[in-house]
Amino acid sequence: SERVKASVPVRAMLGKNTGGKAPFGYRWTDNKLAPDPKEAPVRTLLHELFLEHRRKKTVARILNEHGYRTRNGSNFTDTTVTRLLRDPTAKGEHRANYTSSPGPGKSAVLKPREEWVIQKVEPVVSEVLWNECNAILEQQAAAKSQPGPKGQYLFAGKVSCGCGSKMYVRTGTG
């Protein structure tokens, strides 16, 4: 297992398949990643739709309504759309040797950037389009992480009932 583990970065640097499936929109041809003629236009459309609508669920719904499916025949979901939008392979930079597995049943962990191997591949979207889509995703993530207004009701949690328990205003009432 140690020899196999040591060969992964070397194979990645040579641009060879290090195992696993090719990203959606690509296929392995002669040990190189190349755009898949059936999937690449869908991947391009996904980015264009996201730039237009700015909503992952909307993009997934539109793709599904037009009959597009993932590689395994499933419907597109907002999670799938996010993963495909974030993957830099679409703009021509395929990452290899960038995660490690901490063990069975655990999520993969990112390795330090200096260990990543970036392979140049034929892009299916322009770098400008990819960057615009990812800037929107970053803005949405930043807006989500900002705390909302604190304490909508002046005496919420401060007023106590005669029996000693705290009194709260039901949510949805104003």
N, C-alpha and C positions, 0 to 999 in steps of 0.2 A: 504493500500500500504506500510505503514511503517513496518508492521509485515512481509510481503512478502520480503521486502528489507532486513530486519534483518535476515531472515531465509536463505538467499542465502549463506553467508559465512559459516554458520553452516552446511548446506547441502554439500557445497563444501569440507569442512574439513572431512566430513564423507565419501567422495568419491561418493556421490550420484549425479545424474543428476540435474543440476541447470537450466535446460531449454535449448532449442535450439537443433540443430542437432549435432550428433557426428562428429568429424573431418573426412575428407576423409581418408579412410583406416581403419576406426574403426566403431563399432556399439555399441549401448547400449544393453547389455545382463545382465539380472538380476540386473539392476541398477548399472552396472559396465561397463567401456569401455573395449572392447576386439577387437583384430584385426578382420577385416571383411575378410573372405576367398577370396572374389572376388577383393576387392579394395586394400588390403594390398600389394599384389605383384606389383601392378601398382605404388603404393607410393614408394616402394623400387626401382623399375626400374627408376622412376623419379630421385631419388637421384644419382643412378649409372650413368645415362645418363648425368646428369649435371656435375658430376665429370669428365667424359670422354670429353665432348664437351665444357663445361664452358660457354654455351650460353643458356639463358632461352627460346628464341624463337625457337632455334634448338630443344631443348627438347620437347617443345609443338608440333612442327611440326612432330617429330618422333612419339610421342605418338598418335597423330591424324592419321597419316599415317597407324599405326598399328591397328587402329579401337578403341582405348581406348577413353572413354568419361568421363566427370565429372559425379557426381552423378545425376545431373538433365538432362543429355544427351547432354550437350554442348561440343563444342571442347575445348581442353586445350588452354590457352593463356599464354603469358609470365607473366602476372599478377597472374594468378592462380598458375603457377609454382613457382613464388617468394613466394607467401603466403604459399604454401605447404613446400617449402624448409626452410622457417623461423620458421614454427610451431614446437616447441620442443616435441610435442606429439609423433612424429615419433621415437624419441630416447628414449621414455618411460617417459616423464615428461609432463603431461597434466596440463595446467594452467587453473585455475578457479578464478572467482572473481578478475580479473585483469583490467577490464575496467569499466567505468561508462558512462552513456548516459547524455550528457548535454541538451538534448531536441530533439523534433522531427525535422528531417531533418539535424541534426548536426552529425558530426563524433564522434565516441566513443573516450574517453580520457583515457589514462593509469592511473591507480591508483598508489599510492606509493607501492614499492616492498614489504614492510612489510605487506600489506593487501592481497597480492596474496596468493592463495592456490595452491600448486603444488602437484598433485596426481601422484603416481607411477603407470604406466600402462605397459603392455607388449610392448616392442619396436618392430618396423617393420624394422628399420635400426640400425646399430651399432652407438654408440656415436661417434666413430672415423669418420665414413662416414659423419654423420650429421655435425660434427665440421669442417671437410674439406670443405664441400659444403658451409657452412656459412662463413668460412674464405675467400673463393673465392668471395662470395657476398660482403663481407666487403671491399676487395681489389678493386672490381669493383666500389663500391660506393665511395671510397676514390679517385680513379682515375677520376671519373666523377666530383667530387666537386672541383678539383684543377683548378685554373684559367688557361686558355690557354695563349699563347703568346700575349702580349699587343702591339698594334700598329704595324701591319704588314708593313705598308707603312710609310716611313719617314715623309712625309708632309701631311698625311691624317688628314683632319679637320683643317689644319693650313693655307692652301692656299685659298685665296678668289678670286672670279671672279671680274672683273671690275665693275659688277653691284652690288657687295656687298654680294652676297650669297657665302657660303662655297663650295668648290669643293671637291668631294670624288671620289675615284677609285671604280668602280663597283666591287662587290665581284665576285669571279670566274675568275678574270683576274689576271695576274701575271706579 
